[in-house]
Amino acid sequence: MKSLATGAVGALLLLSVLVCGCTTAPEEGGTVTGAVWVLNGYMDESGAMVVSLASAPVTAEFSEDSMGGSAGCNSYSASYETSGTSMTIEMPVSTLIYCETAGVMDQEQRYLTLLSDVASYSVDGGALTMMDASGTTILRFEVIDQSLAGTTWLLAGYHNGQDAFVSVMTGTRVSAEFTEDGQVAGSAGCNNYFGSYSAGQGTISIGPLASTEMYCADPEGVMDQETAYLAAIQKAAGYTVGVGELTLTDASGLRLARYVVSTETSAENLMEKEWRMVSYNNGMGGVQSAASGTVVSAYFGADGQVTGSAGCNNYFGSYTVTGDGIAIGPLGSTKMMCGEPMGVMEQESAYLAALDASAMYAIAGSTLTLMDSGGAVMATFTEDTTTLAGREWALTSYNNGMDGVVSLVPDTAITARFGDDGQVTGSAGCNNYFAGYTAMEGSLTVGPAGMTEMYCEEPGGVMDQETRYLQALEQSSSYQIRSGTLTIMDDAGTTLLVYR
């Protein structure tokens, strides 16, 4: 039997963690209660801290004397006690579901074992750390943002008013959007509804609600579902935002509605954006973060081509989108070998394999998630909003006006820093230079440039290179930034300068 903690729901759970930020401190100022925590790291059997599986989130909620949540596959609960910063947790009990996704059960067993080893804890802002008797960190959590304003949800189940909690009917879509100004609206399955809400510290009131007045005959029962759903949520008195889900309860704690995070699957939201890879499926049952010091990216062009940096090599290939489905490849790449940082080639191979295995995608805010046909996360990205100004760019190649784009003379360095004040400054290889510039929506004009007046004899060719560089800079007409690379073109679209 598979748990809903894996597969497609697991993908939605990951999206919520990325979108919400998960760094809002609990209202109760440093205590473990009054918050929902999600595990982001734990000590493995070798004593090393490892990142938890994003596809099988582990959560913890604390009441006055008990704690529990999802262990990734099964639900669990345990008694606990605190005194100052000391904490003891009794051996937890859990349900007995078996999840087939690689690594999930191993992580779950390790987590439940570590709970019994907890001897102390600390809460720092949105982070909860648990230590063993020696003071060694064994579990790390981050808090899940409980704010509703600005969130959109899809209904997964609701109380039908007849003593039963039931799933949403196949073929219907029920949603709820909570706005910043205290309004809630959405589709009830047939009609659109709207009204006010107020929320604070786990409490909520919704309504009165109004709706349009259409009648839908198909699918059968949709109107009964709509009536029961609207009645249920207007009884809401409490709520909890979990990992990728929202639960509404009445004053007695009875569950009234359960939602999952809503995601966008529009090709327009995918294309013509620079996506920076955050994590990827390593092909061994885990989703891990990008290696430090690597830039892995994806750019989905309107021409059906995907390009980017795989960390060492650049890659390219075709892609197609149908609804929330995506097919990527076959992919080709350059053939360089990079020795640093350590593991970059293994990461590159796993990343390209993950792209090739992708079958679905979802976009939530500035986060893109690719999944395979079973819903397992293949890669997550964040929209890269790198700007021209505010950083130093190092020239890698330039148009010398004769032979095209060439590399720099060995042992020379040319830089450019585009300031917020409309001035670009840097080293031209021998002299420092300065010029005014204007940039707007991809267009760029520079110059005329001034510079110091030194003469450098070595290395050979440095002065000619400097002259060509400044001439090319003053011919700037447009620019683009992709995968951490700045390319400047003339008015004919010819590449003039390439920086990293």
QUIWO-V172636 format. One record per pair of residues at least 24 apart in sequence whose ideal C-beta (glycine too) atoms are under 8 Angstrom apart, sorted by the first residue. I is the first residue (numbers start at 1). J is the second residue. D is the distance in Angstrom with one decimal. If there is no record, write none. Layout:
i = <I;I>
j = <J;J>
d = <D;D>
This chain:
i = <1;1;2;2;2;3;3;3;3;3;5;5;5;5;5;5;5;6;6;6;6;6;6;6;6;6;7;7;7;7;8;8;8;8;9;9;9;10;10;10;10;10;10;10;10;11;11;11;11;11;11;11;11;12;12;12;12;12;13;13;13;13;13;13;14;14;14;14;14;14;14;14;15;15;15;15;15;15;15;16;16;16;16;16;16;17;17;17;17;17;18;18;18;18;18;18;18;19;19;19;19;20;20;20;21;22;22;22;22;22;23;23;23;23;23;24;24;24;24;24;25;25;25;26;26;27;30;31;32;32;32;32;32;32;33;33;33;34;34;35;35;35;35;35;36;36;36;36;36;36;36;36;36;36;37;37;37;37;37;37;37;38;38;38;38;38;39;39;39;39;40;40;40;41;41;42;42;42;42;42;42;42;43;43;43;43;43;44;45;49;49;51;51;51;52;53;53;53;53;53;53;54;54;54;54;55;55;55;55;55;56;56;56;56;56;56;57;57;58;58;58;59;59;59;60;60;61;68;70;71;71;71;72;72;72;72;72;73;73;73;73;73;73;74;76;78;82;85;85;85;86;86;87;87;87;87;87;88;88;89;89;89;90;91;91;92;101;101;102;102;102;103;103;103;104;111;114;114;115;144;144;144;145;146;146;146;146;147;148;148;148;148;148;148;148;149;149;149;150;150;150;151;151;151;151;152;152;152;152;152;153;153;153;153;153;153;154;154;154;154;155;155;155;155;156;156;156;156;157;157;158;158;158;158;158;158;158;158;159;159;159;159;159;159;160;160;160;161;161;161;165;168;169;169;169;169;170;171;172;172;172;174;174;174;175;176;176;176;184;188;188;188;189;189;189;189;189;190;190;190;190;190;190;191;193;199;202;202;202;203;203;203;204;204;204;204;204;205;205;206;206;206;206;207;207;208;209;209;229;232;232;233;261;262;263;263;263;264;264;264;265;265;265;265;265;266;267;269;270;270;270;270;270;271;271;271;272;272;272;273;273;273;273;274;274;274;274;274;274;274;275;275;275;275;275;275;275;275;276;276;276;276;277;277;277;277;278;278;278;278;279;279;279;280;280;280;280;280;280;280;281;281;281;281;281;281;281;282;283;283;283;287;287;290;291;291;291;291;291;292;293;293;294;294;294;295;295;296;296;296;297;297;297;297;297;298;298;299;299;306;306;307;308;308;309;309;310;310;310;311;311;311;311;311;312;312;312;312;312;312;313;314;315;321;324;324;324;325;325;325;326;326;326;326;326;327;327;328;328;328;328;329;329;330;331;331;351;354;354;355;386;386;387;388;388;388;388;388;388;389;389;389;389;390;390;390;391;392;392;392;393;393;393;393;393;393;394;394;395;395;395;395;396;396;396;396;397;397;398;398;398;398;398;398;398;399;399;399;399;399;399;400;400;401;401;401;405;405;408;409;409;409;409;409;410;411;412;412;412;414;414;414;416;416;424;428;428;428;429;429;429;429;429;430;430;430;430;430;430;431;433;435;435;437;439;442;442;442;443;443;443;444;444;444;444;444;445;445;446;446;446;447;447;447;448;449;449;469;472;472;473>
j = <97;98;99;100;101;73;74;97;99;104;56;57;70;72;73;99;104;55;56;73;99;100;101;104;375;376;101;374;375;376;360;371;374;375;244;260;375;54;55;56;57;101;375;376;377;55;360;362;369;371;375;376;377;244;260;261;263;362;54;55;57;243;244;245;54;55;57;244;287;369;377;380;244;261;263;362;364;367;369;144;243;244;245;261;364;54;57;144;243;244;278;364;365;367;369;380;382;261;364;365;367;144;145;241;145;126;142;143;144;145;125;126;142;143;145;126;143;145;146;147;125;126;143;123;143;201;123;123;62;67;82;121;123;128;62;63;64;201;202;61;62;143;144;146;60;61;69;143;144;146;240;241;242;243;61;69;128;141;142;143;144;141;142;143;144;243;111;139;140;141;140;141;142;139;140;107;110;111;114;138;139;140;114;136;137;138;139;110;110;137;140;286;288;289;107;103;104;107;285;286;287;279;287;377;380;101;104;287;376;377;99;101;103;104;107;108;243;244;107;108;111;144;242;243;128;141;240;92;243;108;111;112;99;104;107;108;111;97;98;99;104;105;108;108;112;115;121;120;121;122;119;120;118;119;120;121;130;118;119;115;116;118;116;115;116;116;285;376;284;285;286;284;285;286;285;139;138;139;139;241;242;243;241;201;202;240;241;241;178;197;199;204;239;241;246;178;179;180;178;179;180;177;178;246;261;176;177;178;261;262;177;246;259;260;261;262;259;260;261;262;229;257;258;259;245;258;259;260;257;258;225;228;229;232;233;256;257;258;228;232;254;255;256;257;225;228;232;228;231;232;255;225;219;221;222;225;219;219;219;222;225;225;226;229;262;233;246;259;209;226;229;230;216;222;225;226;229;214;215;216;222;223;226;226;230;239;238;239;240;237;238;239;236;237;238;239;248;236;237;233;234;236;248;233;234;234;233;234;257;256;257;257;364;364;362;363;364;362;363;364;323;324;361;362;363;363;321;363;300;321;361;363;368;300;301;302;300;301;302;299;300;383;384;299;383;384;386;481;482;483;299;300;308;368;381;382;383;384;381;382;383;384;351;379;380;381;367;380;381;382;377;379;380;347;350;351;354;378;379;380;350;354;357;376;377;378;379;350;350;353;354;377;380;347;341;342;343;344;347;341;340;341;341;344;347;483;484;347;348;351;381;384;482;483;484;355;381;482;483;331;355;482;482;483;483;484;348;351;352;338;344;347;348;351;336;337;338;344;345;348;348;483;352;361;360;361;362;359;360;361;358;359;360;361;370;358;359;355;356;358;370;355;356;356;355;356;379;378;379;379;481;484;481;418;439;444;479;481;486;418;419;420;439;418;419;420;417;416;417;426;417;418;426;486;499;500;499;500;469;497;498;499;485;498;499;500;497;498;465;468;469;472;496;497;498;468;472;494;495;496;497;465;468;468;471;472;495;498;465;459;460;461;462;465;459;459;459;462;465;465;466;469;473;499;473;466;469;470;456;462;465;466;469;454;455;456;462;463;466;466;470;473;474;476;479;478;479;480;477;478;479;476;477;478;479;488;476;477;473;474;476;473;474;476;474;473;474;497;496;497;497>
d = <5.7;6.3;6.0;5.9;7.7;4.4;7.2;5.1;4.5;7.8;5.1;7.0;6.1;5.7;5.5;6.7;7.4;6.1;5.9;7.4;5.5;7.7;4.3;6.3;7.6;7.3;7.6;5.5;3.8;6.7;7.8;7.0;7.6;3.0;7.4;6.9;7.1;7.8;4.1;6.1;7.5;7.9;6.5;7.2;6.9;7.1;7.8;6.7;5.8;4.8;5.1;7.4;5.4;4.8;5.1;5.5;6.8;7.3;7.9;7.9;5.0;4.7;3.5;7.6;4.6;6.6;7.5;7.3;7.7;6.3;5.6;6.6;6.6;5.8;5.9;6.1;4.4;6.2;5.6;8.0;6.0;3.7;7.5;4.4;7.5;7.2;7.0;7.5;6.0;7.2;7.5;7.2;8.0;4.4;7.9;6.5;7.5;7.0;4.7;4.7;5.9;6.3;4.2;7.5;5.9;6.8;4.8;6.4;5.4;6.1;7.0;4.1;6.6;7.1;7.4;5.8;6.1;4.3;7.0;6.9;4.9;5.0;6.5;7.7;5.9;5.4;4.7;6.7;4.4;7.8;7.6;6.9;6.4;6.3;4.8;6.6;7.1;7.3;7.5;7.6;7.8;4.8;7.5;7.6;7.8;5.4;7.7;7.0;4.5;7.1;6.3;6.7;5.7;7.8;7.2;7.9;5.4;3.9;7.0;5.8;7.1;6.2;6.1;7.9;5.7;5.2;6.8;6.7;7.2;5.5;5.6;6.6;5.4;7.5;4.1;7.6;6.4;6.0;6.1;6.7;5.3;7.2;6.7;7.3;7.2;4.4;7.5;6.7;7.2;6.8;7.4;7.9;5.9;6.3;6.5;5.8;6.5;5.6;7.8;5.8;6.3;6.5;4.4;6.0;7.6;6.7;7.7;5.9;5.9;5.0;7.2;6.7;7.8;4.5;6.6;7.7;4.2;7.4;7.3;7.5;5.6;7.9;6.3;5.7;7.9;6.3;7.9;7.5;7.6;4.4;5.7;5.9;7.5;5.4;5.6;4.6;7.1;5.7;7.4;3.8;5.3;6.3;5.3;6.5;6.3;6.3;7.5;5.1;6.3;6.3;6.7;5.4;5.4;6.9;6.0;4.7;7.0;7.0;7.1;4.7;6.3;5.1;7.4;8.0;5.3;7.7;6.9;6.8;7.2;2.8;7.9;7.7;3.7;5.6;7.9;7.5;5.0;5.7;7.7;5.8;6.7;6.4;6.8;8.0;7.0;7.5;5.0;7.9;4.2;7.7;5.2;7.6;7.2;7.3;7.6;5.9;6.8;4.7;7.2;7.1;5.8;7.4;5.5;7.6;7.6;7.3;4.5;7.8;7.7;4.2;7.6;5.2;3.5;6.8;6.3;5.6;6.0;5.6;7.6;4.9;6.9;6.3;7.5;5.4;7.5;5.0;6.2;5.2;7.2;4.7;7.7;6.6;4.9;5.3;7.9;6.8;4.7;7.5;7.4;4.8;7.0;6.6;4.9;7.1;7.9;4.7;7.9;4.9;6.0;6.8;5.8;7.3;6.0;6.2;6.4;5.6;7.3;4.9;6.6;5.6;6.7;7.7;7.9;6.1;6.3;7.5;8.0;6.3;7.8;4.3;5.8;5.8;7.5;5.1;5.5;4.7;7.1;5.8;7.3;3.7;5.4;6.3;5.5;6.5;6.2;6.7;5.6;6.5;6.7;6.5;5.8;7.7;5.3;6.9;6.5;4.7;6.9;7.0;7.1;5.2;5.6;5.2;7.9;7.7;4.1;7.1;7.7;6.1;7.1;4.4;5.7;5.5;6.4;7.7;3.9;6.3;4.7;7.3;4.5;6.8;6.5;3.7;6.6;5.9;6.7;7.4;4.6;4.8;5.2;6.7;6.7;6.5;6.9;4.9;6.7;5.3;7.5;7.0;6.0;7.4;7.4;5.6;7.9;5.7;7.1;4.2;7.4;7.0;5.5;7.1;7.0;7.7;7.8;5.4;3.8;7.2;6.3;6.5;6.0;5.5;7.6;4.1;6.8;6.0;7.4;5.3;7.9;4.8;6.1;5.4;7.8;6.9;4.9;7.3;6.2;4.9;5.2;7.1;4.5;7.7;7.0;4.7;7.7;6.9;6.3;4.9;6.7;5.0;4.9;6.0;7.5;5.2;7.6;7.2;5.7;7.9;5.6;6.1;5.3;6.6;7.7;4.4;6.4;5.6;6.7;6.1;4.7;7.5;7.8;5.9;8.0;6.7;7.1;4.1;7.4;7.6;6.3;5.7;7.4;7.9;7.8;7.8;7.8;5.7;4.1;7.4;4.3;5.7;5.8;7.4;4.9;5.6;4.8;7.0;5.7;7.3;3.6;5.3;6.3;5.5;6.5;7.7;6.3;7.6;5.5;6.5;6.6;6.2;5.8;7.9;5.8;6.8;6.5;4.7;7.0;7.8;7.1;4.9;6.3;5.4;8.0;6.9;4.8;7.6;6.5;6.4;6.7;4.1;5.0;6.8;5.3;6.8;7.6;5.0;5.5;7.7;6.6;6.9;7.0;4.6;6.4;5.3;7.6;7.7;7.9;6.6;7.3;7.4;4.8;7.5;7.2;7.7;8.0;5.3;3.6;7.0;6.0;5.5;7.1;6.3;7.2;5.3;8.0;5.2;6.4;5.5;7.7;4.6;7.6;6.5;5.4;5.6;7.0;5.2;7.3;7.7;5.3;6.9;6.2;4.8;7.2;7.7;4.8;5.9;6.8;7.4;5.4;6.9;6.8;5.6;7.4;4.8;5.7;5.2;6.4;5.1;6.4;5.5;6.6;7.8;7.9;5.8;7.7;6.4;7.9;4.4;5.6;5.9;7.5;5.1;5.7;4.7;7.0;5.8;7.3;3.7;5.5;6.3;5.5;6.5;6.3;7.2;7.6;7.8;7.1;5.4;6.5;6.5;6.9;5.5;8.0;4.7;6.6;6.0;4.7;6.4;6.2;7.2;5.2;5.8;4.6;6.9;3.9;7.9;6.3;6.4;6.1;7.4;4.3;5.6;6.6>
